[in-house]
C-alpha cells in the first residue's frame, strides 16, 4: 500500500482547499481555523460550492452534519444534494447556509431537562477547524450541537470553548515571558485506544455481549494473561488482516493511525494515533471506534470497546496524552535539555500541578461511567484516586527551587548493554509509572483513567479549563510583578508548598498510597455516582462559568444525563442477567443435574459405586438453590429500583443493592459452569471467546 498517495484522499483537507478555493477565500478560512477569528459568511458560500463538487467527485450523493450528542456515539441526518426544478428535473445544490447550520431534533437526544418533547428545535453549527470527509457515499461535516436557547447538547461545543479559554490565558503568560509572535495556543491530544476482538459467531451467542458489551457470566479460563505472552507478541493472521484494513480505512479518512500491537490480555489490542488538535483528535477517536466495529464485522469478528468485557484479565482504557503547542510550533511542556533553566516550562508545569490538585475531583468525574467502575483499580488500570507522576528529576528541580536552592545539573546517563555490538542507549531522566492516573512522560501528560468506550472530550474539557484558570491567576501576578524572576520563583515555591500533595511517584496500587492519599486530603471517589456529583460543587460551577465553558444550567444538565445513563446501563445489565439466568443457564444446570441424577440412580440400582457422583449432585443441588435465591433477590432489587422515581436515588440503590446481587448471582453461576458438562453449557465460555482467534 502506498500510504503517502492515498492518505486523506477522502478528506476535504488543507491541500484540497488550497487547490479548489480562490486565494482570498482560502486565506480567510485559514485565518478562522488557525487564529480563531470569526467566519466570514460570504466565505461559507464559496466553500460550500467547492466542497459539494469535490464530494460528488468522490462518490457522495448526500451530506450530513456530523455531531456528537451526549449518547457516547455520533449522529447525523443525511440529506441528498438534489433539488427539483420547474421542468421536473433535478439539480445538485449545497448552499453556504446548509454548510454552516442545520436543525436536528434536540428533544430526541439526552438534554438533562434542557429540552422537552414539545421544545424540539436544536442547531448544528459547522466546525471549520475539523475537516469534512466522505464516507459511504455521504459528505460528513463535523459540527457542534446546541439547543434552541444556545445550551451545549454535545461533546464538541464545550471542548471548543475550553480550547479557546486555555489559548487566551496561555497567551497572556507567554506575553509576559516576552513571546509576541505566537497567536494561538492549542491543546494537542493523542488517544491510545484499547479494544478486544472476538469471533462473530461466538459473539452472536452471547446476549450479554450483544446488549451490554461485556460478559455478565463467565468462569475463569485455565489460561488468561498469566504468562505475559500476549503483550506485543506476534499478531495472529486473522487479527493482522483486520488491522491492515482498519489502518487503510482510517488513513483514507485522514486519521493518523500510527501504532498497533497486542495488549496484555488475550484477544486485546491497541491502536495509537499521532497527535492532533484536541477537537480533531476527538473527532478522529470517534471515527476510529466506529471503523473498528465496522471493519471487525467485515472480518466476521466483533470489536468490544467496553472497559471490562471479561473478568480476571485486563480491562480496556483510552490513554489521553495531552500537551500544549503554539501556532508557531513551540511545545510549552517540552522541558528541553536543561529543564532546571527552562523557567517558562516550569511555570506551565506548575499550572498543571495546581490545576490537577484543585480540580482532581472533576478529572475523576471526566473518566467516570458504569463500565469504568468495573475497570479502575487493578489489572494495569489506575486507581480511582487522582495523583501526578513527575519522576524524580522534575520533582527534585521543583523542590530545590522551592527551597531556594540551585538545582543540581544531572549528568547525562547512558546504558551499556554489556554486548560490544549493541549501541549505548541514552537514559531518560525518569522511569515510567504505569500505575499513575496522570503521568508526565517527556513532553506531555498521559491521563490513563479514561475508559475505552468514552469520548475523550470531557477529559480534555476539564484539563483545558482547569489549567486555563490557573494560568489566568499566574498571568495576573506576572503582569503586575515588579520583579519578574522573583515572582516566578515565588509561584514555583508556592506550588510546591500548597500542591505537592498531588505528586506521587510510587506504586499507586499499594494500600499505603490509598491511606496516604486520604491523609493528604485527596478526593477518594470510589464510584461514578460519587464523581458525578462534583459537577454540582460551587467551585466547579464557578470554574466552568468563569471561562464560559459550561453555564450553571449546563453543569446541572450534564449531571442529570450522566446519572440517568448510569442507571439505565445498570438496569439493562441486571435485566439481561435475569433473562440469561432464567432462560438459558439455570435450565442448563438443572438439565445436567437431572441427567446426572438419572445416571446415579442407574448405578445405585446396579449396585455400582456412586459416592463421588452423589457428592457432585449434592454440590449442584446446593448451587441450584443458591442461584434460585439469587435470582429472586436480584428481581426484588430491580423491582424496588424501578419504583424509585428520583434518578440519583435510583442510581444509589442500584450501586448499593442491585450490583451486589448481580455479583452474588454471577459467583454461583460461574461456580456451576465449571461443574456442568461442556455439552450442556448453552453459551461460549471464556476459553472460547479469548482464545478462538
N, C-alpha and C positions, 0 to 999 in steps of 0.2 A: 504493500500500500504506500503510495506516495502522499504521505500526510500533508506535506507542505502545500501541495497543489489543491487539495480539497478541504483543508481546514477552514471552517467558517464559510463554506460555499453556500450554505442555506441561511446566512445571516446578512441583514442589511447593515453592514458594519462601516467603519470609517473609510475603508478603501472604496467600497461601493458608493458611498455618499460623495466622496471626493470626485469620483468619475461621473456621477449622474446629476449632481446638483450644480446650479450656477455658483460661481465662486463666492458671490456676496451672500447667498443663502447658506452655503456650506460654512462660511466663516461665522455667520450669525448663530447657526446651530451649534458649532463648536464652542463658541463663547458661552452659550447656555449650558452645555454639558460639562465643560471643563472649569468654568469660573462661577457657575451657579447663577448667572444672570437670567432675568425673566424671558420666556419665549416670546418672540415676535409673532403675532397671529398670522401675518402675511407669509411668514416662513413656512408655517404648517401646511398651507395650501400647496405650495410648490413641493414640499417633502412628500405629501400625500400622493401627488401625481407620480412622482418618481418611484415611490415605494410600491404603488399599485402595479406599475408596469414591470418593475423588477420581480415582484411576487408572482405575477401571471407567467412571466418567462420561466419561473421555477415551479410551475405546475399548480399554483394556488388558484382556487375558484372562490374562496371565502376569506374573510378576515375576522378576527376576534380580539376584543380587549381582554387580555390575559391577566388575571389578578389573583391575589392570594387572600381569600376570605379567612375568617377565623375557624376554619374546619380542619386545618392541617394539610390540606391539599390545594391545588389550584382550580380555577374556574374560568368560564368564558362562554358566551353565546356566539354562535357562528353565523355571520351574515354574508350573503353572496355579493360579489362585485357587479351585480346586474341591476338595471333599471329599465322599465318598459318605455318605449317611445310611442308616439301617437299613431304610427303606421303599423303597430303590432310587433315590432322587432324589439331586440334588447341591445342595450349598450352597457359597457363596463364603466362604473363610476366609483370614485372614492374621494370624498372631499376632505378638506382640512378640518372641518368640523367633526367629521366621522373619525378622523385620526385622533383628534385631541380629546374627544369626550364621547361617552356612551352612557346609557341609562339602564343598568340591570336592576332587578327587583331586590331592594335592600331588605325586605321583610322576610325573605326566604333563606337568609343566611344568619348565623349567630350574631346577635347585636347586644346582648346583655341588657335588654329593655330599652335600647335607644330607638328601635323601630318596632312597630306592631303591624299586624296584617293589613290594617286599613291605612298605614303610613308606609307605602311600598317604595316610594321613589328613592333611588340612590344614583350615584355618579361614579364612573371610572374616568380617570384622567391620565393621559399619556405620560409615561416617564421617559423622556428623551435621553436620559443618561444610561439606559439599558437598551441594547439594540434589539430591534424586531427580528423575527426569523420565520422561516417557512417550515411547516411540518405537517405531513398527512394532508396536503392539499389546502392548507389554511395558513394565512399570514397571522402570526401571533404578535400582538403589540403589547409589551409589558406596560401595565398601568397600576395606578393607585385607586383605591376604592373608598368612597366616603358616603355618608348619609345625606339626605336632602338638606339637613341643617348643618352639615360640614364636619360631623364627627368621624373619626377614622374607624372603618369597619374591616380593616385588613391588617396584614403584617407589614406591608411596604410603607404606608404613609408615615407611621411613627419612626420607622427606620430612616427614611429620608429626612424627617425633621431632626432626628438625633445627629445625623451626619452633618447637617447644617449647623447645629449647635456646637459640635466639637470643633468644626472648622473655624467658626467665628472666634472661639475662645483660644484655640491653639495659635491662631494668627496673632492674637494680642500678645501672647507670650513670646512668639518669635520676633515680633517687632521690638520688644524691649531688649532682646538679645542682638539686635542690630540687623535682622533679616528684613529687608524692604522689597525683596524681589518675589518671594512666594506669594501667590494669590489665593491659594486654597489648600487645606489640609484634608486628606481623605483617609478614613479608616479602611484598611485593606484586610481581607479575610481569606483564609483557605480552610475549607471544611472537609476534614477527612471523614469519609462515610463508611461505616462498617455495616455488614449485612450477612445473612445466611442464604444459601441456596439448597433447596430440597427438590426431589423428584416430583413432577407434577401429579403423577398417578397417586403417589402416597399422600400428597397434599390434599387431593380431592377426597380422600377417605377420612380426613381429619376435620370434623366440624369445628373444633376449637381453632385450628389454624385458619380456616376459611372465614370465620366470623370474628375472631378475636386477635388473630395474628400471632398467637402464642399457644403453646400446649398447656392445657389445664390439667391433664393427666399424663403420666409417663414415668415408669420406673427407670432408674439409672442404668445406662448401658454398661456392660462389662468393661468397655474401653471408652474413655472420654478424652480429656486432654492431658492425662497424667504423664505421658512420655514426652510432652512438648515437641512432638514430631510433626505437627501440622503447621506451626507458625513459620512463615516464609519458606515452607517446603515446596516441593515440586507441585506445580499447578496441574491438576488432573485434566486430561484431554477434553472432556466434556465441558468442564468449567472454563478452560482456556478458550474454547470456541465461543462461549458466551462472552467472556471478557473481550475478545477480539471484536465481536460485533458491537458490544456496548461502546468500546472506545471509538469505533468508526462512526457510530451514530452521534456520540457526544462531540467528537471533533468536528463533524459536519455542522453541528449546531453552535460551534464556537466555544464549547466547554473544554477547558484545558486539562482534561484528564491526564495525569502525569504518572502516577504510581499505582501499581496493583500488586497485591500479594495475598497469600493465605494468612488469616488471622489465627489466634491461639486455639480456638475451639474447632472441632471437626465441622466441616461444611460452612465455616465462617470465613469471610474475605473482607478486603478493604480496598477502596478507591480514594485516591487523594489528588486534588487538582492543584494547579499553580494559583497563586494569589490573584484576587481581583478586587475592585472596589466593593464595599460591603453590600450594596444593593444588587450589583451584578452577581456577586458570589451567592447571594440569597436566591436569586432567580436561577442560577446555574445549579444550585443544590436541589431545588425543586425539580428542575429538568432531569437531573441525574437520578433522583428517586423514581420519577415517572418512567424514564427509559429503562431503568433496572427491571422494573416489573414487566414492561412490555417485551423486552429482549429475552428475559427469563422464560416467559410464556412461549415465545417463538422457539425456544430450545427445549420445550417440554419440561420446564422447571418452574418453580415458584420462588420468588425473591421475598424473604422475610425481613422487614425493616423494624420489627418490634424490638424494644430494648432488652427483653428477656424471653426469647421464644422457647428456650429449653432450660430447665433446672440443671444444676450440677456442672455446668460449663459457663464460660464467659458470656456475658450479655454484650449488646452492641451499643456503642456510643457514637458521637459525632464530635470529634475534637475541633473546636473552633479556634483557629490560630489567628490572632488579632494584632495588628500593628497600625502605625500612623505614618503616612507619606505625604510630602508636599507635592504640588503640581510640577515643581521643577526637580523632583527626584530625590529629595532629602528624606532619609529614613530617620524619624525622630526617636525611635527606640533602638537605634544602632549604637552600641557602646563605643565602637572604634577600637583601635589598638591600645589606647590609653584611657579607659573609662574613668579613671580617677581624676583626669584632667578635663573630661568632657562634661562641663557643668550644665550645658543645655540638656544633654541626655539625662543627667542625674535629676534635673528638675522635672522633666516629663516622667521619669521613673517614679519620683516621689508623688506625683499627681496620681499615678495608677495605684500605688500602695495606699494612699489616703482614700481614694475612691472605693477600692475594694473593701477596706476596713469599715468605712462608714456605711456603705451600701451593699455589704455582703449578703444581707437578707434578700435584697432584690435580685442579686446574681443567682442565689439559690432558687428563688422563685422562677427565674427565667429558664431553668432546666428541670422544672417540675412537671410531671404528668403521671398518670396511673402506671404506665409502663416503666418509667424510671424508678418508681418506688420499689419495683421488683429487682432492679439492677444495682443501685448505688450501694457501695459499702463492701464490695468483695469481688473476687474474680477479675482483678485489674480495673474495676470501676472505682472512681474516687469515692470517699465517704461523703455523707450529706452535711459536712461542715466545711465552710469556705476558708481556705488559707492560701498564702502565696509562697511558692518556692522561688527563691532568688539565686541560690547557690552561695557557696562560701565567699567567693571573691567579691561579688557585689554587696553582699551583706556586710562584709568586712570594710569595704570602702565607705559605705554609708555610716557605719558605726564609728569609724575613725574620724570622719568629718564632723559627726555629731558631737564627738568628744573633744573637738578642737585639735586633733592630731593630723599629721600629714600621712595619708595612706601609703603603705609600703608599695613599692613598684615590684610586682611579681616577676620572677624570672620566667622567660619563655621555656615551656616544658616540651620535650619530645619523648615519645615512647619508642623504645628499642625492642623489637620483637624477638631478638636472640637468634635470628636467622640472617646470614650475610646477604642473601639475595632479596630480602624484604626491605622496603624503604622504612626509614624512621618516620613516625607519624606525629604531626603536631597535636599536642594535647589541649583539649578545650579548657576554658577557665573553670568550668564546674561540671559535675556529673549531671545526669538527668534523674528526675524523680517521677516515676510512673504512678505513684500513689497520690500525688498532689493534684487537687482540682484546678489549680491556676498557677501554671509554672512558666517562668521566664526561660526561653530556650534559644537565646542567642541574640535575636533582634525582634522578638515578638513574644507575646504571651499566649500560651496554649490553655484554653478553657476546656477541660476534659469531661465536664459534667453533663453537657448537653446530650439528650437522648437521641438515638439513631433515627427515630421517626419524626422528631420535632423539626420545625422550621428554625433556622439559625437567627431569624430576625429579632426575637425578643432578647436573646442573649446579647446581641450587638446593640440593640436599643439601650439596654441597661448600661453596658460598658461605655458607650459613647456619651450618654447623658451624665453619668456619674463622673467620668473623667472631665467632661466639659465644665461641670460645676466646680471641681477642684481647680482646674486651670483658670477659671474666672476669678477665683479668690487669689491665686498666685499672681495673676495679671494685675489685679487691683493693688496688691502690695508692691510689686516690682515697678509699676508705673509711677508710684509715689515715692519710691525709695530714694533717700539722699545718698546712700552708699550701696550701689547695686550689688557688688560682690558680697558685702556683709549680709545683705538681705537674703541672697541666695543661700548662703551658709546657714542663716537662721531658719530658712524654710526646710533645709535638709535636716538640721538638728531637731526641729520641732516634729518633723515627720517621724523620725526615729523615736523620739520621746513619747509621742502620742499614738503612733500607729504601728509600731514594730510588733505588737501582739499578733498581727495578721501574718507575720512572716514565720514560716516553719519549714525547716529544711530536712526534717527527719521522716520517719515512717508514719504516714497518715493512717495506716491500718491498725496501729497499736492502740490498745486500750489506754495506755498512758497519755497518748495525744488527745483522745476524747476527754479525759479528765482535765488535762492541761487547757484545752480549748474552753471548757466550761469555766475554769478558774480565770481565764483571760477575758471572759465575758463575750466570747464569740457566739453568735446565734446557732443553736443546735436544733434545726428544723427537720425532724425525722420523717415526716410525711409531706406529701404535696399540699394537703389542705392546710397545714400549718404555714407552709411557704406562701400559698396564695393570699393569705390574709395580710401579708406585708404590703400588698397594693393599697390597703386601707389605712396604712400608717400615715399620720400627718406629715412627717418629714419626707416621705417618699412622694406623696401627692404634691408637696411643695416643690420638690426637686423637678418633677416632670412638668408641673405648671410653669415654673420659672423659665424653663428653657423651651416651652411651648411644644413639648413632645406629646404629652397626654394632658388633657384637662382633668379636673376632679371627676367629672361625669364619665370621661373615657376610662379612667382608672377603675371606677366602680363597675362599669360595663365589662371590662376585662376580667375583673374578679368574678362577676356573675357567670360569664361564659366559661371560665376555667373550672369553676366549681360544678356547673351543670354538666360539662363534658366529662369531668372526673366521675360524677355519679352515674352517668349513662354508661361509661365504659365498664365500671364495676358491675353494674346491673346486667349488662349484656354478658359479661363473663360468668356471673353467677347463674343466670338463666340457661346459658349454653352448657354449663357444668351439670345442671339438673337434668337437662334433656339427654346429655350423653350418659349420665349415670343411670337414669331411669329406663332409657330405651335401648341402650347398647351394652354398657359394661356390666351393670348388675345382672341383667338376664344372662350374659355370658358366664359370669361366675357361678350363678345358680345352675345353669345348664351343665357346666362341668362338674359341679358338686353333686348334682343328681346322677350323672353318669358314673361318677366315682363311687357313689353310694350303691348303685346297682352292681358294680363290679365287686365291691366289698361284700355285699350280701351273697353273691355267687361264690366267692372264695370261702366265706364263712360256712355256707351250706355244704361246700365240698370238703370242709374240714382242713382247709389250707391256711397257713399263717397269714394273718391280716392285721397285725398290731400297728404296723407303720402306716397302713392305709387308714386305719381308724384315727390315728393321730393327725393325719393330714385332713381328714374330714372334720375333725373337731376344730382344727385351726381354721379351715374355710368357713365352717359354721359360725365361728366367732367373728370372723371378718364380715360375713354377710349381715349379721346382726348389727355390727358397728356401722356398716355402710347404710343400712336402713335407717338407723338412728341419726346418722349424719345428714342424710337426705331430708329427713323430717325437720331437723334443726335448721338446715340451710333454707328450706322452703318457708319455715316460720319467720326466719330473719328477713327474708326477701319480702314476704307479705307485710311485715312491720315497716320495713324501709319504704315500701311503696305507699304506705298510708301516711307517711310524713310529707306534708305539703311544702315545708321550708327546705330549700335546696341545701344550704350549709348544714342544717341539722341532719338531712338525709345522708349527705356525704360523710359526716362524722359517724353516723350509725353504721354505714357500710364499712368504714375502716375498722371500727371497734367490734362489730358483731359479724357482719357478713364475711369479711376476709378471713377471720379465724375459723369460721365454719367451713369455708372453702378449703382452707389448709387441712383441716381435720378430715374432710371427705377425700381429699386427694391422697393423704397419707395412707388411709385404709385401702383405697382403691389401688394405689401403686403397690402396696404390700400384696394385694390379691393378684395383681398382674403377674408377679414372679412365681406364683403358686399354680397358676392356671396353665393347662396345656396350650402350647403355641397355636395349635389349630383352632382353638376356641376363641382366641382373642380377636375381636372384630375390627381393631384399628391398628395401623402401623405403629411399631414400637420405636423407642429412641434409637436402637441399633439400626433399624430400617432407615429412619429419617436422617441420621447423622452420617451413616457410612455407606449409603446406597450409591453416592456419586463416584 
